[in-house]
Amino acid sequence: MEQTWKYVDDQFISATKKSYKKALKLSNYHDSALATASTHDPAILIIYNRYHPLHLNFITKYNQWISAGGSQEGQTLNVKQQLKIAKLKIVDWEVAIQVVYPKTTPRYKSIFPDGRKPFNIGGVDSNINAFSILSLNIGIDPALAIVKAEVDAAYLLLDTARDNQEGAIAETKHGSGNVETARIEIMTMQYRDTAWVMDNYYTDRETMCNTLIDLQTLRDKQQSTYNATLAIGETKPMLVRTFVADDELRLKVDGEGPVVFYLATTAGGTDSTAVIRNTNQDEKALISEFNVSNYGTHR
């Protein structure tokens, strides 16, 4: 079988297929690099003006998707908590029913034909449905009216919580579709921009591609551990990598501190909030702790 010619294979689409965050990093860098270069090269302003709206659209869709995911997690937790509370009440209901109908009577058996199993075995939906079945089994028995009211109230809370969860899941799926469409748009445009740069800056194509495209992030395999030895008062660049706010770095000092870390726009720069680690300290830091506004220029 004849393979696709590698030059017509969109590496940007392939490299970000399973990672919206990677697409975000690539887009942050490319958009920022185009904006900077366009201030002294009018030709680049052309591709910046066509790329920037797509970048903003992706950012919007990505943030909406992240927000929907948070809502889904909250609704899922609510269902679990409500179900846990409701299950605790079953013991009380069972005792109250046994006062009227002892466990050996046919009536008790008709109310709890399988004991507590339906409430604890199976998926969430079957557990919730067991409360509805319990209510139906009690029926209009006046001697159990109080118990039935409590069962109905518990089922209503569970059913509402489950509906909200399903709605949040649907919203997350919808948002995922939107951000996927936006990902394809920006990655396709970066691929087109690469071809444009190769054509218009052929003799300087390597320099221009390195300037306008985050090749370190684009490549699949990246170094993850960086080491350096520092003299007192020395400043040394550690790595070149783009990040987003919720990325984490593990900052470890073997020896005497303090050691001050920065996320900078230049090698050895200090134009961010300092993150400090002291003697023999090993602790993670969120990238947001560097307090920068542009994750395309601060690398």
C-alpha positions as CSV (number, residue, x, y, z in Angstrom):
1,M,0.0,0.0,0.0
2,E,1.4,3.4,-1.0
3,Q,2.1,5.6,2.0
4,T,1.2,9.3,2.2
5,W,4.1,11.6,1.2
6,K,5.5,13.0,4.4
7,Y,5.4,16.5,3.2
8,V,1.7,16.5,2.8
9,D,1.1,15.0,6.2
10,D,0.0,17.8,8.6
11,Q,2.3,17.3,11.6
12,F,0.4,19.9,13.6
13,I,-2.9,17.9,13.3
14,S,-1.1,14.6,14.2
15,A,0.9,16.0,17.1
16,T,-2.1,17.4,18.9
17,K,-4.7,14.7,18.1
18,K,-5.0,13.6,21.7
19,S,-4.0,16.8,23.5
20,Y,-5.9,20.0,23.4
21,K,-3.4,21.4,25.9
22,K,-0.5,20.8,23.4
23,A,-2.5,22.6,20.8
24,L,-3.0,25.5,23.2
25,K,0.7,25.7,23.8
26,L,1.5,25.6,20.1
27,S,-1.1,28.3,19.4
28,N,0.0,30.5,22.2
29,Y,3.5,30.6,20.9
30,H,2.7,30.9,17.2
31,D,0.2,33.7,17.8
32,S,2.6,35.6,20.0
33,A,5.6,35.1,17.7
34,L,3.5,36.3,14.7
35,A,2.4,39.4,16.6
36,T,6.0,40.3,17.6
37,A,7.4,39.6,14.1
38,S,4.6,41.5,12.3
39,T,5.7,44.8,14.1
40,H,8.9,44.9,12.0
41,D,7.9,42.7,9.0
42,P,4.7,43.9,7.2
43,A,4.6,40.6,5.2
44,I,4.0,38.6,8.4
45,L,1.1,40.8,9.4
46,I,-0.8,39.1,6.6
47,I,-0.6,35.7,8.2
48,Y,-1.0,37.1,11.7
49,N,-4.3,38.8,10.7
50,R,-5.7,35.5,9.4
51,Y,-4.3,33.4,12.3
52,H,-5.2,35.6,15.3
53,P,-9.0,35.2,15.1
54,L,-8.7,31.5,14.9
55,H,-6.4,31.5,17.9
56,L,-9.0,33.6,19.9
57,N,-11.8,31.2,18.9
58,F,-9.8,28.2,20.0
59,I,-9.0,29.9,23.4
60,T,-12.7,30.5,23.9
61,K,-13.8,27.0,23.0
62,Y,-11.0,25.5,25.1
63,N,-12.0,27.5,28.2
64,Q,-15.7,26.6,27.7
65,W,-14.7,22.9,27.5
66,I,-12.6,23.2,30.6
67,S,-15.4,24.9,32.5
68,A,-17.9,22.3,31.4
69,G,-15.6,19.6,32.6
70,G,-15.5,21.2,36.0
71,S,-19.3,21.4,36.1
72,Q,-19.5,17.7,35.2
73,E,-17.1,16.7,38.0
74,G,-19.2,18.8,40.5
75,Q,-22.4,17.2,39.4
76,T,-20.9,13.7,39.5
77,L,-19.7,14.3,43.1
78,N,-23.2,15.6,44.0
79,V,-24.8,12.3,42.7
80,K,-22.3,10.2,44.7
81,Q,-23.0,12.2,47.9
82,Q,-26.7,12.2,47.5
83,L,-26.7,8.4,46.9
84,K,-24.5,7.8,49.9
85,I,-26.9,9.8,52.1
86,A,-30.0,8.0,50.7
87,K,-28.5,4.6,51.3
88,L,-27.9,5.4,55.0
89,K,-31.7,6.0,55.3
90,I,-32.6,2.6,54.0
91,V,-31.8,1.0,57.4
92,D,-34.2,3.3,59.2
93,W,-36.9,2.7,56.6
94,E,-36.4,-1.1,56.9
95,V,-36.7,-0.9,60.7
96,A,-39.9,1.2,60.5
97,I,-41.4,-1.2,58.0
98,Q,-40.6,-4.2,60.2
99,V,-42.5,-2.6,63.1
100,V,-45.7,-2.8,61.0
101,Y,-44.8,-5.9,58.9
102,P,-42.2,-8.3,60.5
103,K,-39.5,-9.6,58.3
104,T,-41.1,-13.0,58.1
105,T,-44.4,-11.7,56.6
106,P,-45.3,-11.9,52.9
107,R,-46.0,-8.1,53.0
108,Y,-42.5,-7.3,54.1
109,K,-41.2,-9.6,51.4
110,S,-43.2,-7.9,48.7
111,I,-41.7,-4.5,49.8
112,F,-38.1,-5.8,49.9
113,P,-38.1,-8.9,47.6
114,D,-34.3,-8.8,47.2
115,G,-33.4,-7.1,50.4
116,R,-30.9,-4.2,50.0
117,K,-29.1,-5.7,47.0
118,P,-30.8,-3.4,44.4
119,F,-29.5,-0.3,46.3
120,N,-25.9,-1.5,46.3
121,I,-25.4,-3.8,43.3
122,G,-25.2,-2.5,39.7
123,G,-24.7,1.0,38.3
124,V,-25.8,4.4,39.5
125,D,-29.0,4.4,37.5
126,S,-30.1,1.0,38.8
127,N,-29.3,2.1,42.4
128,I,-31.4,5.2,42.0
129,N,-34.2,3.3,40.3
130,A,-34.3,1.0,43.3
131,F,-35.7,3.9,45.4
132,S,-38.5,4.4,42.9
133,I,-39.3,0.7,43.0
134,L,-39.4,0.7,46.8
135,S,-41.9,3.5,46.7
136,L,-44.1,1.6,44.2
137,N,-43.9,-1.5,46.4
138,I,-45.0,0.5,49.5
139,G,-47.9,1.8,47.5
140,I,-50.8,3.7,49.2
141,D,-50.4,1.7,52.4
142,P,-51.5,4.3,55.1
143,A,-49.5,2.6,57.8
144,L,-46.3,3.4,55.8
145,A,-47.3,6.8,54.5
146,I,-44.4,8.6,56.4
147,V,-41.8,6.1,55.1
148,K,-43.1,6.4,51.6
149,A,-42.9,10.2,51.7
150,E,-39.3,10.0,52.8
151,V,-38.5,7.5,50.0
152,D,-40.2,9.7,47.4
153,A,-38.2,12.8,48.6
154,A,-34.9,10.8,48.5
155,Y,-35.7,9.6,45.0
156,L,-36.6,13.1,43.8
157,L,-33.2,14.4,45.0
158,L,-31.4,11.6,43.3
159,D,-33.3,11.8,40.1
160,T,-32.7,15.6,39.8
161,A,-29.0,15.2,40.7
162,R,-28.6,12.5,38.0
163,D,-30.4,14.6,35.4
164,N,-28.1,17.5,36.2
165,Q,-25.1,15.2,35.9
166,E,-26.3,13.9,32.5
167,G,-26.8,17.5,31.3
168,A,-23.3,18.4,32.4
169,I,-21.9,15.3,30.6
170,A,-23.7,16.3,27.4
171,E,-22.4,19.8,27.7
172,T,-18.9,18.5,28.1
173,K,-19.3,16.3,25.0
174,H,-20.7,19.2,23.0
175,G,-17.8,21.4,24.2
176,S,-15.4,18.7,23.2
177,G,-16.8,18.8,19.7
178,N,-16.4,22.5,19.5
179,V,-12.9,22.6,20.7
180,E,-11.9,19.8,18.4
181,T,-13.2,21.8,15.4
182,A,-11.3,24.8,16.6
183,R,-8.1,22.7,17.1
184,I,-8.2,21.4,13.6
185,E,-8.7,25.0,12.3
186,I,-5.7,26.4,14.1
187,M,-3.4,23.5,13.5
188,T,-4.3,23.5,9.8
189,M,-3.5,27.2,9.7
190,Q,-0.1,26.7,11.4
191,Y,0.6,24.0,8.7
192,R,-0.3,26.6,6.0
193,D,1.7,29.2,7.7
194,T,4.7,26.9,7.7
195,A,4.4,26.5,3.9
196,W,4.0,30.3,3.6
197,V,7.2,30.9,5.5
198,M,9.1,28.2,3.5
199,D,8.0,29.9,0.3
200,N,8.6,33.5,1.3
201,Y,11.7,33.1,3.4
202,Y,13.3,30.2,1.6
203,T,16.9,31.2,2.2
204,D,16.2,31.8,5.9
205,R,13.6,29.1,6.3
206,E,15.3,27.3,9.3
207,T,15.6,30.5,11.3
208,M,12.1,31.7,10.5
209,C,10.5,28.4,11.3
210,N,12.3,28.2,14.7
211,T,11.3,31.8,15.4
212,L,7.6,31.4,14.5
213,I,6.8,27.8,15.4
214,D,7.3,26.1,18.8
215,L,9.2,23.2,17.4
216,Q,10.2,21.9,20.8
217,T,6.5,21.3,21.7
218,L,5.6,20.1,18.3
219,R,8.0,17.2,18.5
220,D,6.6,14.1,20.1
221,K,9.4,13.3,22.6
222,Q,10.6,16.0,24.9
223,Q,13.1,16.0,27.6
224,S,11.4,16.1,31.0
225,T,14.4,16.3,33.5
226,Y,16.8,19.2,33.5
227,N,19.9,19.6,35.7
228,A,22.3,22.4,36.3
229,T,25.1,23.3,38.7
230,L,25.1,26.9,39.9
231,A,27.8,29.0,41.5
232,I,26.8,31.6,44.1
233,G,25.2,34.5,42.3
234,E,25.2,32.8,38.9
235,T,22.2,33.0,36.5
236,K,21.8,30.1,34.1
237,P,19.0,29.2,31.5
238,M,17.6,25.7,32.3
239,L,15.2,24.8,29.5
240,V,13.2,26.2,26.5
241,R,9.6,25.1,26.7
242,T,6.2,26.6,26.4
243,F,3.7,26.1,29.2
244,V,0.1,26.9,30.3
245,A,-1.1,28.0,33.7
246,D,-2.0,24.6,35.1
247,D,1.2,22.9,34.1
248,E,3.5,21.8,37.0
249,L,7.2,21.9,37.5
250,R,9.0,19.9,40.1
251,L,11.7,22.2,41.4
252,K,14.4,20.4,43.4
253,V,17.5,21.9,45.1
254,D,20.3,19.4,46.0
255,G,22.5,21.4,48.2
256,E,22.5,25.0,49.6
257,G,19.8,27.5,48.6
258,P,18.0,29.6,48.0
259,V,17.7,29.0,44.3
260,V,15.4,31.5,42.5
261,F,13.5,30.3,39.4
262,Y,11.9,32.5,36.7
263,L,9.8,32.0,33.6
264,A,11.3,34.5,31.2
265,T,11.2,35.9,27.7
266,T,15.0,35.7,27.2
267,A,17.6,33.1,28.2
268,G,18.6,33.9,31.8
269,G,15.9,36.6,32.1
270,T,14.1,37.4,35.3
271,D,10.9,39.1,34.0
272,S,8.4,37.1,36.0
273,T,7.5,36.5,39.6
274,A,10.3,34.6,41.4
275,V,9.6,31.1,42.6
276,I,12.1,30.2,45.4
277,R,13.3,26.9,46.6
278,N,15.6,26.7,49.7
279,T,18.3,24.3,50.8
280,N,17.6,20.6,49.9
281,Q,13.9,21.5,49.1
282,D,12.0,19.4,46.6
283,E,8.5,20.8,45.8
284,K,6.2,21.2,42.9
285,A,5.1,24.6,41.5
286,L,2.2,25.5,39.2
287,I,3.3,27.6,36.2
288,S,0.7,30.2,37.3
289,E,2.9,31.0,40.3
290,F,5.3,32.8,37.9
291,N,2.4,35.3,37.3
292,V,3.0,35.9,33.6
293,S,0.3,37.1,31.1
294,N,1.7,35.7,27.9
295,Y,2.6,32.0,27.8
296,G,3.8,32.4,24.2
297,T,6.7,34.7,25.0
298,H,7.5,33.5,28.5
299,R,9.3,30.2,28.0
